[in-house]
Amino acid sequence: MHKNQANDAIDIFIAEWARQRPDLDFQYLATVGRVVRIAAHLRERMDTWLKPFGLTWEMFDLLASLQRSGDARGLRPTALYEACMLSSGATTNRIDRAEKLKLATRKPDPDDGRAARIALTKRGHAITAEAMTEHSYRAQEIADHLTQREQETLEALLRKLLRGLETAKEKEAASARS
């Protein structure tokens, strides 16, 4: 810990674990633990600012993935679960909820009659656009706890960590297929 910074919950966890299990090195909590804890805080805040739109983070993620694609025909469920990092079952559940809320619809895939595409409805487009405006503003407020230079440094480090995890997952998937 730096001398001029106050302890956070993770500093306390590291100290407590070091006393309980001196045989293990808990320094990984300084990064991994903080990423997990920050993610939990972010999810909670996102749910709060998305609530006025009738959305949770999970639903917003699905709708935003559809809007971000820019494809008026929609996306296949496989592309959605890859974008949202979900299982196919969890994606199906979200799609079902989005349909019930009249935010998305399933349509036959014009390129493959056996497949379906999920597309935003007009209502889904409108709500997603409004929610994205609020989300972008609020997320920037959080990022602004860091200076621009700190944001750039953190961005580069997180990209390196994420790329390492994604590369490992790709290798595991390729190994499983062979």
Beta strands, then each sheet from edge to edge (+ up, - down):
strand 1: 104-109
strand 2: 112-120
sheet 1: 1+ 2-
end
